[in-house]
Structures are given as C-alpha cells and as structure tokens.
Amino acid sequence: MIKRPRRNRQSEAIRSLVRETHLTPDHLVQPLFLVDGKNIREDIPSLPVSQRLSVDQVLREVEECLDLGVRSFMMFPAIPEALKDATATYSYHEDNFYLHAARQVKERYPEICLISDVAMDPYSSDGHDGLVRDGEILNDESLPILARMGVAQAQAGFDLLGPSDMMDGRVGFLRESLDEAGYTKTGIMSYTAKYASAFYGPFRDALDSAPKAGDKKTYQMDPANRREALIEARLDESEGADFLMVKPALHYLDVIKSLKDHSSLPIAAYHVSGECAMLVAACQNGWLDYETAMPETLLSLRRAGTDAIITYFAKDFAHQFKARE
C-alpha cells in the first residue's frame, strides 16, 4: 500500500500538525440567566450546568469565565409575572433590572462582549415573541416594540443585540432605529434560522417564558426546511445583520454548513438547553463520558462552520482547555 492514512495518526505530535479544526474559549459564548435581587444562585433542575443568578453573582461568574479565557456572554432576564403585560413595556422601562445589570457588567468588565436578547416573550403576558391580538402574532405591529427594546439595550451598553423574535423585517427596522438613536457601533447578531424546536424546554423552565396559548410555529422555522434558511440569511444580511445565527445547533449542522457556504458574515450557533441537557443526562447515567463527549460535541459545531458557539458548556470547556495548556 502506497497510501496509509494511519501514518498521520500515529502520534499526538503528528495529529496536531494535520488537525483541521481548532476550538478555543475564544470561540465560545457563555449564556447567563439573570434574576432580580442579591446573592441569588438558583439551580435549574432541567439544566444542571446552569443557574439563575442575581447581578452580583453574574459579576462573579463573568470574572471566573474571564480568568479561563471566555470573553463573550449572552444574558437573559427572568422577569416576574407581575411586570409582564401585553406590549412588553417593562423591556424598555428605566427601572428594568436587566438593563441596570448590563450597565454594571460593562462598567466592571468593559473588555467583554455582552450580547442581549431582543424578543417580547420574557416580558409578554402572552409569552410570545411578538404582539398578540385575537390569537394572532402580529408582525409589523411588533417591530416598533422590538426596536424600542433594542435601543434601550444599546443605551445600557450591550455590544451586540440578539433579535430572537423571527418577525419579518425586524433586523432592518432595528438597524435603522439604532442608527437614528446614534448607536451605529452596536452590532446585531440575528437569530437568522431559529427553528420551532422541541429542544428549548429547559430554557423556558429557566425563564418561565413558555407561550400561554398556542405555539410559535407561525414565526419560527419549520424543522423540515433547510433552503428556507438561505432566504432568511439573504434578508438579514441585506438588512444590516453583523452575525447570522442558527438555533438549535447540534441538530442543524447542515443548516450551519449552508449558511457558511453562502455568506461571508460570521456564523453563530446556539447550542440550546435541550441539546446540552441530553448530554448531561447521558453522562449522569454513566452512558457517556462528559470530559470527552462535551468537547467533541462543540468541535462538531466548529467543523460544520460555526465561528461563535453559544453554549452552556463554555465555562466547563474553558476549564478543560486551560488544564491542557
């Protein structure tokens, strides 16, 4: 045999020379669940690798992650039911604890990248990402609310805004509103291909943000569709997005690859709560080894073409990466 591929696998030194895909903490974004109050660290039973944190604990978590090399964070608020209404007015209220927390985090750690969530569902009494009227999720009427929310987040210091609502035209509307308000440097990480997935359960447990009635299938994408993601990507790119995101990640590697092949923008992927929880459960049952299965999972997302991976495993991977250095 003239060709023996195993020759390039015979030692770690040789394997490292020919390794095609590299994953470091620089590629990872750590999600953070924020609650109002002080000294709060609440476990999330369906997502054992994450907790609900008050802002003082968020600051501590960011510091620990920074020491490990993770420099990007996406923050989500758990809003008390009493502050929710049909038009999500608390999302841009001056007393919003989420906005106050962002200011504190960026003041303490100006070097980090802090990413927001732009959608009505955390603040809506209906639990939907857009405005609900007579059982219908209204598209165009939702855009001014989302834009006002986004401008308030830019004022609070978020570096990137993450419109996760999947309303048509929201990236362009948000970009125009940000520019008019003077926030031309604030970027948009668009949830370009966000699917109506079964894997969001633990996230909704963490934020108590499930729809009160109906589902999200009229605005989130059908899991059966791949080419449709390219339509969404072209629209988001033309409307001013700075990143394109696929959500979920692990079950949509083909979509990640398609967007990578057809766009020059950075591609993000959200390794969602259900995908992470499945792996954790398998490891807790002794069916898989967490120390090897977790990094292999993240590596697969990089191999598919992901530039930025939003994952609840970011801190654990960074611990492991630092131990190898």
Sequence and secondary structure as in RCSB ss.txt:
>XXXX:A:sequence
MIKRPRRNRQSEAIRSLVRETHLTPDHLVQPLFLVDGKNIREDIPSLPVSQRLSVDQVLREVEECLDLGVRSFMM
FPAIPEALKDATATYSYHEDNFYLHAARQVKERYPEICLISDVAMDPYSSDGHDGLVRDGEILNDESLPILARMG
VAQAQAGFDLLGPSDMMDGRVGFLRESLDEAGYTKTGIMSYTAKYASAFYGPFRDALDSAPKAGDKKTYQMDPAN
RREALIEARLDESEGADFLMVKPALHYLDVIKSLKDHSSLPIAAYHVSGECAMLVAACQNGWLDYETAMPETLLS
LRRAGTDAIITYFAKDFAHQFKARE
>XXXX:A:secstr
    GGGGGSSHHHHHHH      GGGEEEEEEE SSSS EEE TT TT EEE HHHHHHHHHHHHHHT  EEEE
EE   GGG BTT GGGG TT HHHHHHHHHHHH TTSEEE  B STTTBTT  SSEEETTEEESGGGHHHHHHHH
HHHHHHT SEE B S  TTHHHHHHHHHHHTT TT EEEEEEEEB  STTHHHHHHHT   SSS STTTSB TT 
SHHHHHHHHHHHHHT SEEEEES GGGHHHHHHHHHH SS EEEEE HHHHHHHHHHHHTTSS HHHHHHHHHHH
HHHHT SEEEETTHHHHHHHHHHH 
